[in-house]
Amino acid sequence: MRKQEAPDLGILASRTLFRVQKELFTRLAEEGHPRLRPRHGAVLAYLDEEGSRATDLAAQSGQHKQVIGTLVDELVELGYVERQPDPADRRAKLIVPTRKGLDQMAKADAIMAGIEAAHARAVGEEAYAEFKRVFTLVARRPSAESQ
């Protein structure tokens, strides 16, 4: 009850994340990707079509490299990605989406565009654009500890 009337940034951010994830993954399941879970977003949301290094995925998602490795293992098993040698550095591996992974990425992008459009309609295009601009600034801002 103490944060009901005036939720802090952490509560607002988590509520937003969980609601978006629930809608996204429910819709992805309906569109042919029922075995994906929100945790897989740490890889799939940041994965480039031509492939990404696990270290880059870890940095972009804020997850530890070991967590990304586990998620990549799961996604390989589910048929969404494969590991390939990085042509720029033969010692490194790229995580590359399969045809199934590319299908999921396209559907997720379309679903997210629809979610955003619905929010923009609900609060007004200008208000949503301003919200997203400010939310982006807050998300990119260095943590208070580092200042």
PyMOL commands that set and color helices and strands:
alter all, ss='L'
color gray80, all
select helices_A, chain A and resi 9-30+38-44+54-61+65-78+99-123+125-140+144-146
alter helices_A, ss='H'
color red, helices_A
select strands_A, chain A and resi 81-86+89-97
alter strands_A, ss='S'
color yellow, strands_A
deselect
rebuild
show_as cartoon
